[in-house]
Amino acid sequence: MEIIGSIFGYVLWIAYQLVHNYGLAILIFTIIAKLILFPSSIKQQKTMAGNARLQAKQAELREKYGNNREKLNEETQKLFEKEGVSPYSGCLSTILPMVIMIGVFYAVAYPLTNTLHLDKSMVEEAKNVLVSIPGLNISASAMYGGQIDILRYFNSFECIQACFEGAKLSIPEISAFCSSFNFTGLNLLETPSQLGFSWYLLIPFLCFATSVASQLVMQKLNGSGGAQQGCMKAMIFALPLFSAYIAYTVPAAVGFYWICSTVLGFVQSVVMFKYFGPAMMVARSEAARVALLEKQEASVKHL
């Protein structure tokens, strides 16, 4: 995870160099991530359409070979091969967003080592100095290795700055980086759970609201708004609530990324629905299948 975080940290650093604001850098990075994932998302949509087209035929096979599991698997595999559909082709597009999410979390939660790529020994020394300062009440086992706290207090204590003398980045550069976390009046280094009732509660609230809203709208577009029952309907709220809780307990920068990712993901889904919607993809797949059959029949010699 540290390696993934370090890789994404380079991307965030490049984005930061363009705009010199970490909030805008996260937004730019999110757009880049969505563009990278767009082809795999289309592939996943095609896989879903292919599976939807084969549901009736799979039901027939289950009815015919329901008592013979081995034969059922064999015939199902033949069906997928004949129709040119792979049931596993959408797995990568499901895993990649999670990998990116983890990478961004580690890049944001450990900004000194993963985004600025500063020496770990310097970071550890700075943490020990920070812990020894009376009145701050910072634990040596602080979350995220104390890196968020180092950035928060970097511009306030020269003793912390002294730990980074001779680093690959100058003290003014690190200082400017610390100041770049101020975005729309919020310091993205702050953690909402540590500030009580404040404007920072907007971060987890928006994480929840954007996630639920995007799911409900997409269900309505897909015509399944009223079809969700029981557990599935509860999951519409359960997962967003969980993400909101995480956003409440981690630095606001992480929650801000989730909000950007959800909003941009919703825009991407609307675009995909318009041009690669289930009905349209099924029609295209069926047309391609008919064209292939006609081509195969045309190649057969007449008796």
CYANA upper distance limits for C-alpha pairs under 8 A (distance plus 0.5 A):
  1 MET  CA      5 GLY  CA      6.53
  1 MET  CA    102 ILE  CA      7.64
  1 MET  CA    103 GLY  CA      7.29
  1 MET  CA    106 TYR  CA      7.61
  2 GLU  CA      6 SER  CA      6.52
  2 GLU  CA    103 GLY  CA      8.41
  2 GLU  CA    106 TYR  CA      7.06
  2 GLU  CA    114 ASN  CA      8.04
  3 ILE  CA      7 ILE  CA      6.80
  4 ILE  CA      8 PHE  CA      6.83
  4 ILE  CA     99 VAL  CA      8.49
  4 ILE  CA    102 ILE  CA      8.26
  4 ILE  CA    103 GLY  CA      5.56
  4 ILE  CA    106 TYR  CA      8.26
  5 GLY  CA      9 GLY  CA      6.35
  5 GLY  CA    102 ILE  CA      7.83
  5 GLY  CA    103 GLY  CA      4.72
  5 GLY  CA    104 VAL  CA      6.70
  5 GLY  CA    105 PHE  CA      7.71
  5 GLY  CA    106 TYR  CA      5.14
  5 GLY  CA    107 ALA  CA      5.08
  5 GLY  CA    114 ASN  CA      6.46
  6 SER  CA     10 TYR  CA      7.08
  6 SER  CA    103 GLY  CA      8.22
  6 SER  CA    106 TYR  CA      8.20
  6 SER  CA    107 ALA  CA      6.77
  6 SER  CA    113 THR  CA      8.06
  6 SER  CA    114 ASN  CA      4.80
  6 SER  CA    115 THR  CA      7.04
  6 SER  CA    117 HIS  CA      8.03
  7 ILE  CA     11 VAL  CA      7.56
  7 ILE  CA    103 GLY  CA      8.24
  7 ILE  CA    114 ASN  CA      8.18
  8 PHE  CA     12 LEU  CA      6.79
  8 PHE  CA    103 GLY  CA      6.45
  8 PHE  CA    104 VAL  CA      6.83
  8 PHE  CA    107 ALA  CA      6.83
  8 PHE  CA    114 ASN  CA      8.46
  8 PHE  CA    115 THR  CA      8.23
  9 GLY  CA     13 TRP  CA      6.53
  9 GLY  CA    104 VAL  CA      8.03
  9 GLY  CA    107 ALA  CA      5.45
  9 GLY  CA    108 VAL  CA      8.35
  9 GLY  CA    111 PRO  CA      8.11
  9 GLY  CA    114 ASN  CA      5.65
  9 GLY  CA    115 THR  CA      4.48
  9 GLY  CA    116 LEU  CA      7.93
 10 TYR  CA     14 ILE  CA      6.73
 10 TYR  CA    114 ASN  CA      8.16
 10 TYR  CA    115 THR  CA      6.45
 10 TYR  CA    116 LEU  CA      8.44
 11 VAL  CA     15 ALA  CA      6.76
 11 VAL  CA     29 PHE  CA      7.47
 12 LEU  CA     16 TYR  CA      6.48
 12 LEU  CA     25 ALA  CA      6.56
 12 LEU  CA     26 ILE  CA      7.20
 12 LEU  CA     29 PHE  CA      6.77
 12 LEU  CA    107 ALA  CA      8.45
 12 LEU  CA    115 THR  CA      7.17
 13 TRP  CA     17 GLN  CA      6.65
 13 TRP  CA     25 ALA  CA      8.31
 13 TRP  CA    115 THR  CA      6.37
 13 TRP  CA    116 LEU  CA      7.48
 14 ILE  CA     18 LEU  CA      7.08
 15 ALA  CA     19 VAL  CA      7.18
 15 ALA  CA     25 ALA  CA      5.32
 15 ALA  CA     26 ILE  CA      8.22
 15 ALA  CA     28 ILE  CA      6.98
 15 ALA  CA     29 PHE  CA      7.24
 16 TYR  CA     20 HIS  CA      5.37
 16 TYR  CA     21 ASN  CA      6.36
 16 TYR  CA     22 TYR  CA      6.30
 16 TYR  CA     24 LEU  CA      8.03
 16 TYR  CA     25 ALA  CA      5.35
 18 LEU  CA     25 ALA  CA      8.43
 19 VAL  CA     24 LEU  CA      7.29
 19 VAL  CA     25 ALA  CA      7.24
 20 HIS  CA     25 ALA  CA      8.14
 20 HIS  CA    177 PHE  CA      8.14
 20 HIS  CA    180 SER  CA      6.90
 21 ASN  CA     25 ALA  CA      6.61
 21 ASN  CA    177 PHE  CA      8.37
 21 ASN  CA    180 SER  CA      5.03
 21 ASN  CA    181 PHE  CA      7.00
 21 ASN  CA    182 ASN  CA      8.12
 21 ASN  CA    183 PHE  CA      8.03
 22 TYR  CA     26 ILE  CA      6.67
 22 TYR  CA    177 PHE  CA      8.25
 22 TYR  CA    180 SER  CA      5.84
 22 TYR  CA    181 PHE  CA      5.73
 22 TYR  CA    182 ASN  CA      8.30
 22 TYR  CA    183 PHE  CA      8.29
 23 GLY  CA     27 LEU  CA      6.99
 23 GLY  CA    180 SER  CA      8.12
 23 GLY  CA    181 PHE  CA      6.81
 23 GLY  CA    182 ASN  CA      7.99
 23 GLY  CA    183 PHE  CA      6.23
 23 GLY  CA    188 LEU  CA      8.00
 23 GLY  CA    253 ALA  CA      7.77
 23 GLY  CA    256 PHE  CA      8.33
 24 LEU  CA     28 ILE  CA      6.68
 24 LEU  CA    183 PHE  CA      8.48
 25 ALA  CA     29 PHE  CA      6.56
 26 ILE  CA     30 THR  CA      6.58
 26 ILE  CA    257 TYR  CA      6.74
 27 LEU  CA     31 ILE  CA      6.90
 27 LEU  CA    257 TYR  CA      7.64
 27 LEU  CA    260 CYS  CA      6.83
 28 ILE  CA     32 ILE  CA      6.82
 29 PHE  CA     33 ALA  CA      6.62
 30 THR  CA     34 LYS  CA      6.68
 30 THR  CA    257 TYR  CA      7.76
 30 THR  CA    260 CYS  CA      7.27
 30 THR  CA    261 SER  CA      6.53
 30 THR  CA    264 LEU  CA      8.39
 31 ILE  CA     35 LEU  CA      6.72
 31 ILE  CA    264 LEU  CA      7.80
 32 ILE  CA     36 ILE  CA      6.71
 33 ALA  CA     37 LEU  CA      6.69
 33 ALA  CA    100 ILE  CA      8.16
 34 LYS  CA     38 PHE  CA      6.41
 34 LYS  CA    264 LEU  CA      8.03
 34 LYS  CA    265 GLY  CA      7.74
 34 LYS  CA    268 GLN  CA      8.48
 35 LEU  CA     39 PRO  CA      8.37
 37 LEU  CA     41 SER  CA      6.60
 37 LEU  CA     93 SER  CA      7.72
 37 LEU  CA     96 LEU  CA      8.14
 37 LEU  CA     97 PRO  CA      8.21
 38 PHE  CA     42 ILE  CA      6.79
 38 PHE  CA    268 GLN  CA      8.46
 39 PRO  CA     43 LYS  CA      6.81
 40 SER  CA     44 GLN  CA      6.65
 40 SER  CA     90 GLY  CA      8.19
 40 SER  CA     92 LEU  CA      7.97
 40 SER  CA     93 SER  CA      5.66
 41 SER  CA     45 GLN  CA      6.69
 41 SER  CA     93 SER  CA      6.42
 42 ILE  CA     46 LYS  CA      6.72
 42 ILE  CA    272 MET  CA      7.86
 42 ILE  CA    276 PHE  CA      7.80
 43 LYS  CA     47 THR  CA      6.72
 43 LYS  CA     89 SER  CA      7.99
 43 LYS  CA     90 GLY  CA      7.12
 43 LYS  CA     93 SER  CA      8.35
 44 GLN  CA     48 MET  CA      6.73
 44 GLN  CA     89 SER  CA      7.44
 44 GLN  CA     90 GLY  CA      4.88
 44 GLN  CA     91 CYS  CA      8.31
 44 GLN  CA     93 SER  CA      6.88
 45 GLN  CA     49 ALA  CA      6.70
 45 GLN  CA     90 GLY  CA      8.43
 45 GLN  CA    276 PHE  CA      7.57
 45 GLN  CA    277 GLY  CA      8.27
 45 GLN  CA    278 PRO  CA      7.96
 45 GLN  CA    281 MET  CA      8.45
 46 LYS  CA     50 GLY  CA      6.59
 46 LYS  CA    276 PHE  CA      8.30
 46 LYS  CA    281 MET  CA      6.91
 47 THR  CA     51 ASN  CA      6.63
 47 THR  CA     85 VAL  CA      7.37
 47 THR  CA     86 SER  CA      7.58
 47 THR  CA     87 PRO  CA      7.51
 47 THR  CA     89 SER  CA      7.14
 47 THR  CA     90 GLY  CA      6.68
 48 MET  CA     52 ALA  CA      6.60
 48 MET  CA     90 GLY  CA      8.46
 48 MET  CA    278 PRO  CA      8.10
 49 ALA  CA     53 ARG  CA      6.71
 49 ALA  CA    278 PRO  CA      5.96
 49 ALA  CA    279 ALA  CA      8.25
 49 ALA  CA    281 MET  CA      6.17
 49 ALA  CA    282 VAL  CA      5.80
 49 ALA  CA    285 SER  CA      8.35
 50 GLY  CA     54 LEU  CA      6.90
 50 GLY  CA     85 VAL  CA      6.61
 50 GLY  CA    281 MET  CA      8.41
 50 GLY  CA    282 VAL  CA      7.14
 50 GLY  CA    285 SER  CA      7.48
 51 ASN  CA     55 GLN  CA      6.72
 51 ASN  CA     85 VAL  CA      7.92
 51 ASN  CA     87 PRO  CA      7.75
 52 ALA  CA    282 VAL  CA      7.99
 53 ARG  CA    282 VAL  CA      6.63
 53 ARG  CA    286 GLU  CA      8.40
 54 LEU  CA     58 GLN  CA      6.56
 55 GLN  CA     59 ALA  CA      6.66
 56 ALA  CA     60 GLU  CA      6.93
 57 LYS  CA     61 LEU  CA      6.88
 58 GLN  CA     62 ARG  CA      6.71
 58 GLN  CA     76 THR  CA      7.37
 59 ALA  CA     63 GLU  CA      6.70
 60 GLU  CA     64 LYS  CA      6.63
 61 LEU  CA     65 TYR  CA      6.30
 61 LEU  CA     66 GLY  CA      7.95
 61 LEU  CA     72 LEU  CA      7.08
 61 LEU  CA     75 GLU  CA      7.86
 61 LEU  CA     76 THR  CA      7.75
 62 ARG  CA     66 GLY  CA      5.22
 62 ARG  CA     72 LEU  CA      7.17
 65 TYR  CA     69 ARG  CA      7.56
 65 TYR  CA     71 LYS  CA      7.04
 65 TYR  CA     72 LEU  CA      5.78
 66 GLY  CA     72 LEU  CA      7.34
 68 ASN  CA     72 LEU  CA      6.60
 69 ARG  CA     73 ASN  CA      6.69
 70 GLU  CA     74 GLU  CA      6.75
 71 LYS  CA     75 GLU  CA      6.59
 72 LEU  CA     76 THR  CA      6.47
 73 ASN  CA     77 GLN  CA      6.59
 74 GLU  CA     78 LYS  CA      6.83
 75 GLU  CA     79 LEU  CA      6.65
 76 THR  CA     80 PHE  CA      6.85
 77 GLN  CA     81 GLU  CA      6.75
 78 LYS  CA     82 LYS  CA      6.51
 79 LEU  CA     83 GLU  CA      6.64
 80 PHE  CA     84 GLY  CA      6.36
 80 PHE  CA     85 VAL  CA      5.52
 80 PHE  CA     86 SER  CA      6.80
 80 PHE  CA     87 PRO  CA      8.26
 81 GLU  CA     85 VAL  CA      6.90
 81 GLU  CA     86 SER  CA      8.10
 83 GLU  CA    289 ARG  CA      7.70
 90 GLY  CA     94 THR  CA      7.04
 91 CYS  CA     95 ILE  CA      6.83
 92 LEU  CA     96 LEU  CA      6.49
 93 SER  CA     97 PRO  CA      7.52
 94 THR  CA     98 MET  CA      7.91
 95 ILE  CA     99 VAL  CA      6.89
 96 LEU  CA    100 ILE  CA      6.68
 97 PRO  CA    101 MET  CA      6.56
 98 MET  CA    102 ILE  CA      6.69
 99 VAL  CA    103 GLY  CA      6.58
100 ILE  CA    104 VAL  CA      6.59
101 MET  CA    105 PHE  CA      6.69
102 ILE  CA    106 TYR  CA      6.79
103 GLY  CA    107 ALA  CA      6.62
104 VAL  CA    108 VAL  CA      6.50
104 VAL  CA    254 VAL  CA      8.16
105 PHE  CA    109 ALA  CA      6.24
105 PHE  CA    254 VAL  CA      6.62
106 TYR  CA    110 TYR  CA      6.18
106 TYR  CA    111 PRO  CA      8.35
106 TYR  CA    114 ASN  CA      7.77
107 ALA  CA    111 PRO  CA      6.09
107 ALA  CA    114 ASN  CA      5.70
107 ALA  CA    115 THR  CA      6.23
108 VAL  CA    114 ASN  CA      8.42
108 VAL  CA    115 THR  CA      7.96
108 VAL  CA    253 ALA  CA      7.25
108 VAL  CA    254 VAL  CA      7.05
109 ALA  CA    144 TYR  CA      6.26
109 ALA  CA    147 GLN  CA      7.99
109 ALA  CA    148 ILE  CA      7.39
109 ALA  CA    251 PRO  CA      7.72
109 ALA  CA    254 VAL  CA      8.17
110 TYR  CA    114 ASN  CA      6.29
110 TYR  CA    115 THR  CA      7.92
110 TYR  CA    144 TYR  CA      6.55
110 TYR  CA    145 GLY  CA      7.91
110 TYR  CA    147 GLN  CA      6.40
110 TYR  CA    148 ILE  CA      7.69
111 PRO  CA    115 THR  CA      5.23
111 PRO  CA    116 LEU  CA      6.72
111 PRO  CA    117 HIS  CA      8.34
111 PRO  CA    147 GLN  CA      7.35
111 PRO  CA    148 ILE  CA      7.99
112 LEU  CA    116 LEU  CA      5.53
112 LEU  CA    117 HIS  CA      6.47
112 LEU  CA    118 LEU  CA      6.20
112 LEU  CA    123 VAL  CA      7.69
112 LEU  CA    147 GLN  CA      6.90
113 THR  CA    117 HIS  CA      4.76
113 THR  CA    118 LEU  CA      5.51
113 THR  CA    119 ASP  CA      7.19
113 THR  CA    120 LYS  CA      6.87
113 THR  CA    123 VAL  CA      8.15
114 ASN  CA    118 LEU  CA      8.30
118 LEU  CA    122 MET  CA      7.87
118 LEU  CA    123 VAL  CA      7.82
118 LEU  CA    167 ALA  CA      7.25
118 LEU  CA    168 LYS  CA      7.39
118 LEU  CA    169 LEU  CA      8.35
119 ASP  CA    123 VAL  CA      7.07
119 ASP  CA    167 ALA  CA      7.86
120 LYS  CA    124 GLU  CA      6.60
121 SER  CA    125 GLU  CA      6.65
122 MET  CA    126 ALA  CA      6.65
122 MET  CA    163 CYS  CA      6.37
122 MET  CA    164 PHE  CA      6.52
123 VAL  CA    127 LYS  CA      6.69
123 VAL  CA    147 GLN  CA      7.86
123 VAL  CA    163 CYS  CA      8.20
123 VAL  CA    164 PHE  CA      8.40
124 GLU  CA    128 ASN  CA      6.83
125 GLU  CA    129 VAL  CA      6.81
125 GLU  CA    163 CYS  CA      6.95
126 ALA  CA    130 LEU  CA      6.59
126 ALA  CA    150 ILE  CA      7.56
126 ALA  CA    160 ILE  CA      5.92
126 ALA  CA    161 GLN  CA      8.43
126 ALA  CA    163 CYS  CA      6.06
126 ALA  CA    164 PHE  CA      8.38
127 LYS  CA    131 VAL  CA      6.66
127 LYS  CA    140 ALA  CA      7.89
127 LYS  CA    145 GLY  CA      8.36
127 LYS  CA    146 GLY  CA      6.63
127 LYS  CA    147 GLN  CA      7.91
127 LYS  CA    150 ILE  CA      7.15
128 ASN  CA    132 SER  CA      6.88
128 ASN  CA    140 ALA  CA      7.57
129 VAL  CA    133 ILE  CA      7.17
129 VAL  CA    159 CYS  CA      7.78
129 VAL  CA    160 ILE  CA      7.05
130 LEU  CA    138 ILE  CA      7.95
130 LEU  CA    150 ILE  CA      7.56
130 LEU  CA    160 ILE  CA      7.31
131 VAL  CA    136 LEU  CA      8.08
131 VAL  CA    137 ASN  CA      7.79
131 VAL  CA    138 ILE  CA      5.91
131 VAL  CA    139 SER  CA      6.79
131 VAL  CA    140 ALA  CA      6.57
138 ILE  CA    142 ALA  CA      7.35
140 ALA  CA    146 GLY  CA      8.07
141 SER  CA    145 GLY  CA      7.32
141 SER  CA    146 GLY  CA      7.98
142 ALA  CA    146 GLY  CA      5.58
144 TYR  CA    148 ILE  CA      7.51
146 GLY  CA    150 ILE  CA      6.75
147 GLN  CA    151 LEU  CA      6.85
148 ILE  CA    152 ARG  CA      6.65
148 ILE  CA    189 LEU  CA      6.80
148 ILE  CA    251 PRO  CA      8.39
149 ASP  CA    153 TYR  CA      6.73
150 ILE  CA    154 PHE  CA      6.04
150 ILE  CA    160 ILE  CA      8.06
151 LEU  CA    155 ASN  CA      8.33
151 LEU  CA    178 CYS  CA      6.10
151 LEU  CA    189 LEU  CA      8.29
152 ARG  CA    178 CYS  CA      7.53
152 ARG  CA    189 LEU  CA      7.19
153 TYR  CA    157 PHE  CA      7.07
154 PHE  CA    158 GLU  CA      8.15
154 PHE  CA    160 ILE  CA      6.58
154 PHE  CA    161 GLN  CA      6.77
154 PHE  CA    175 SER  CA      7.46
154 PHE  CA    178 CYS  CA      7.89
155 ASN  CA    161 GLN  CA      8.12
155 ASN  CA    175 SER  CA      6.69
155 ASN  CA    178 CYS  CA      8.28
157 PHE  CA    161 GLN  CA      7.27
158 GLU  CA    162 ALA  CA      6.57
159 CYS  CA    163 CYS  CA      7.38
160 ILE  CA    164 PHE  CA      8.06
161 GLN  CA    165 GLU  CA      7.70
161 GLN  CA    171 ILE  CA      7.15
164 PHE  CA    171 ILE  CA      7.57
165 GLU  CA    170 SER  CA      8.04
165 GLU  CA    171 ILE  CA      7.73
166 GLY  CA    170 SER  CA      8.01
169 LEU  CA    173 GLU  CA      6.60
169 LEU  CA    174 ILE  CA      7.08
170 SER  CA    174 ILE  CA      6.90
171 ILE  CA    175 SER  CA      6.55
172 PRO  CA    176 ALA  CA      6.55
173 GLU  CA    177 PHE  CA      6.73
174 ILE  CA    178 CYS  CA      6.83
175 SER  CA    179 SER  CA      6.97
176 ALA  CA    180 SER  CA      6.75
177 PHE  CA    181 PHE  CA      7.81
181 PHE  CA    186 LEU  CA      8.48
181 PHE  CA    187 ASN  CA      5.98
181 PHE  CA    188 LEU  CA      5.68
181 PHE  CA    189 LEU  CA      6.88
182 ASN  CA    186 LEU  CA      5.96
182 ASN  CA    187 ASN  CA      4.87
182 ASN  CA    188 LEU  CA      6.72
183 PHE  CA    187 ASN  CA      6.78
183 PHE  CA    188 LEU  CA      7.47
186 LEU  CA    200 TYR  CA      7.73
187 ASN  CA    252 ALA  CA      8.11
188 LEU  CA    251 PRO  CA      6.91
188 LEU  CA    252 ALA  CA      5.12
188 LEU  CA    253 ALA  CA      5.14
188 LEU  CA    256 PHE  CA      8.43
189 LEU  CA    251 PRO  CA      5.92
189 LEU  CA    252 ALA  CA      6.60
189 LEU  CA    253 ALA  CA      6.95
190 GLU  CA    194 GLN  CA      8.34
190 GLU  CA    251 PRO  CA      5.89
190 GLU  CA    252 ALA  CA      6.34
191 THR  CA    195 LEU  CA      7.52
191 THR  CA    200 TYR  CA      8.30
191 THR  CA    248 TYR  CA      7.42
191 THR  CA    249 THR  CA      6.74
191 THR  CA    250 VAL  CA      6.03
191 THR  CA    251 PRO  CA      4.85
191 THR  CA    252 ALA  CA      6.09
192 PRO  CA    196 GLY  CA      7.51
192 PRO  CA    198 SER  CA      8.26
192 PRO  CA    200 TYR  CA      5.71
192 PRO  CA    201 LEU  CA      6.35
192 PRO  CA    203 ILE  CA      8.27
192 PRO  CA    247 ALA  CA      8.37
192 PRO  CA    248 TYR  CA      5.77
192 PRO  CA    249 THR  CA      7.03
192 PRO  CA    250 VAL  CA      7.99
192 PRO  CA    251 PRO  CA      7.78
192 PRO  CA    252 ALA  CA      7.27
193 SER  CA    248 TYR  CA      5.96
193 SER  CA    249 THR  CA      5.91
193 SER  CA    250 VAL  CA      8.46
195 LEU  CA    200 TYR  CA      8.15
197 PHE  CA    201 LEU  CA      7.47
200 TYR  CA    252 ALA  CA      8.00
201 LEU  CA    205 PHE  CA      6.78
201 LEU  CA    248 TYR  CA      7.75
202 LEU  CA    206 LEU  CA      6.30
203 ILE  CA    207 CYS  CA      6.74
203 ILE  CA    247 ALA  CA      7.37
203 ILE  CA    248 TYR  CA      7.92
203 ILE  CA    252 ALA  CA      7.17
203 ILE  CA    255 GLY  CA      6.44
203 ILE  CA    256 PHE  CA      6.98
203 ILE  CA    259 ILE  CA      8.37
204 PRO  CA    208 PHE  CA      6.82
204 PRO  CA    243 SER  CA      8.16
204 PRO  CA    244 ALA  CA      4.90
204 PRO  CA    245 TYR  CA      7.24
204 PRO  CA    246 ILE  CA      8.35
204 PRO  CA    247 ALA  CA      5.58
204 PRO  CA    248 TYR  CA      5.89
204 PRO  CA    255 GLY  CA      7.08
205 PHE  CA    209 ALA  CA      6.60
205 PHE  CA    244 ALA  CA      6.96
206 LEU  CA    210 THR  CA      6.22
206 LEU  CA    259 ILE  CA      7.12
207 CYS  CA    211 SER  CA      6.71
207 CYS  CA    240 PRO  CA      7.50
207 CYS  CA    243 SER  CA      7.27
207 CYS  CA    244 ALA  CA      5.97
207 CYS  CA    247 ALA  CA      7.86
207 CYS  CA    255 GLY  CA      7.25
207 CYS  CA    258 TRP  CA      7.01
207 CYS  CA    259 ILE  CA      5.81
207 CYS  CA    262 THR  CA      8.41
208 PHE  CA    212 VAL  CA      6.73
208 PHE  CA    240 PRO  CA      5.31
208 PHE  CA    241 LEU  CA      6.40
208 PHE  CA    243 SER  CA      7.43
208 PHE  CA    244 ALA  CA      5.84
209 ALA  CA    213 ALA  CA      6.47
209 ALA  CA    240 PRO  CA      8.31
210 THR  CA    214 SER  CA      6.48
210 THR  CA    259 ILE  CA      7.42
210 THR  CA    262 THR  CA      7.01
210 THR  CA    263 VAL  CA      7.17
211 SER  CA    215 GLN  CA      6.83
211 SER  CA    240 PRO  CA      6.33
211 SER  CA    262 THR  CA      6.68
212 VAL  CA    216 LEU  CA      6.68
212 VAL  CA    236 ILE  CA      6.86
212 VAL  CA    237 PHE  CA      6.96
212 VAL  CA    240 PRO  CA      6.97
213 ALA  CA    217 VAL  CA      6.64
214 SER  CA    218 MET  CA      6.62
214 SER  CA    262 THR  CA      8.17
214 SER  CA    263 VAL  CA      8.22
214 SER  CA    266 PHE  CA      6.27
215 GLN  CA    219 GLN  CA      6.61
215 GLN  CA    236 ILE  CA      7.52
216 LEU  CA    220 LYS  CA      6.76
216 LEU  CA    225 GLY  CA      7.45
217 VAL  CA    221 LEU  CA      6.75
218 MET  CA    222 ASN  CA      6.61
218 MET  CA    269 SER  CA      8.15
218 MET  CA    270 VAL  CA      8.08
219 GLN  CA    223 GLY  CA      6.62
219 GLN  CA    224 SER  CA      5.66
219 GLN  CA    225 GLY  CA      5.38
220 LYS  CA    224 SER  CA      6.45
220 LYS  CA    225 GLY  CA      5.24
221 LEU  CA    273 PHE  CA      8.45
222 ASN  CA    278 PRO  CA      8.45
224 SER  CA    228 GLN  CA      7.36
228 GLN  CA    232 MET  CA      6.38
228 GLN  CA    233 LYS  CA      5.73
229 GLN  CA    233 LYS  CA      5.77
230 GLY  CA    234 ALA  CA      6.89
231 CYS  CA    235 MET  CA      6.76
232 MET  CA    236 ILE  CA      7.37
233 LYS  CA    237 PHE  CA      8.08
234 ALA  CA    238 ALA  CA      6.52
235 MET  CA    239 LEU  CA      6.41
236 ILE  CA    240 PRO  CA      7.58
237 PHE  CA    241 LEU  CA      6.51
238 ALA  CA    242 PHE  CA      6.75
239 LEU  CA    243 SER  CA      6.75
240 PRO  CA    244 ALA  CA      6.54
241 LEU  CA    245 TYR  CA      6.71
242 PHE  CA    246 ILE  CA      6.84
243 SER  CA    247 ALA  CA      6.60
244 ALA  CA    248 TYR  CA      6.62
244 ALA  CA    255 GLY  CA      8.47
245 TYR  CA    249 THR  CA      7.00
246 ILE  CA    250 VAL  CA      6.71
246 ILE  CA    255 GLY  CA      8.43
247 ALA  CA    251 PRO  CA      7.86
247 ALA  CA    252 ALA  CA      7.33
247 ALA  CA    254 VAL  CA      7.24
247 ALA  CA    255 GLY  CA      5.17
248 TYR  CA    252 ALA  CA      8.32
248 TYR  CA    255 GLY  CA      8.29
250 VAL  CA    254 VAL  CA      7.24
250 VAL  CA    255 GLY  CA      7.98
251 PRO  CA    255 GLY  CA      7.71
252 ALA  CA    256 PHE  CA      6.50
253 ALA  CA    257 TYR  CA      6.78
254 VAL  CA    258 TRP  CA      6.99
255 GLY  CA    259 ILE  CA      6.82
256 PHE  CA    260 CYS  CA      6.79
257 TYR  CA    261 SER  CA      6.47
258 TRP  CA    262 THR  CA      6.49
259 ILE  CA    263 VAL  CA      6.68
260 CYS  CA    264 LEU  CA      6.53
261 SER  CA    265 GLY  CA      6.22
262 THR  CA    266 PHE  CA      6.56
263 VAL  CA    267 VAL  CA      6.92
264 LEU  CA    268 GLN  CA      6.66
265 GLY  CA    269 SER  CA      6.58
266 PHE  CA    270 VAL  CA      6.76
267 VAL  CA    271 VAL  CA      6.86
268 GLN  CA    272 MET  CA      6.62
269 SER  CA    273 PHE  CA      6.45
270 VAL  CA    274 LYS  CA      6.77
271 VAL  CA    275 TYR  CA      6.87
271 VAL  CA    276 PHE  CA      8.43
272 MET  CA    276 PHE  CA      5.38
272 MET  CA    277 GLY  CA      6.80
273 PHE  CA    277 GLY  CA      4.55
273 PHE  CA    278 PRO  CA      7.98
275 TYR  CA    280 MET  CA      8.06
276 PHE  CA    280 MET  CA      6.69
276 PHE  CA    281 MET  CA      6.28
277 GLY  CA    281 MET  CA      6.48
278 PRO  CA    282 VAL  CA      6.50
279 ALA  CA    283 ALA  CA      6.68
280 MET  CA    284 ARG  CA      6.66
281 MET  CA    285 SER  CA      6.50
282 VAL  CA    286 GLU  CA      6.51
283 ALA  CA    287 ALA  CA      6.55
284 ARG  CA    288 ALA  CA      6.61
285 SER  CA    289 ARG  CA      6.61
286 GLU  CA    290 VAL  CA      6.64
287 ALA  CA    291 ALA  CA      6.61
288 ALA  CA    292 LEU  CA      6.64
289 ARG  CA    293 LEU  CA      6.76
290 VAL  CA    294 GLU  CA      6.64
291 ALA  CA    295 LYS  CA      6.65
292 LEU  CA    296 GLN  CA      6.68
293 LEU  CA    297 GLU  CA      6.57
294 GLU  CA    298 ALA  CA      6.52
295 LYS  CA    299 SER  CA      6.92
296 GLN  CA    300 VAL  CA      7.35
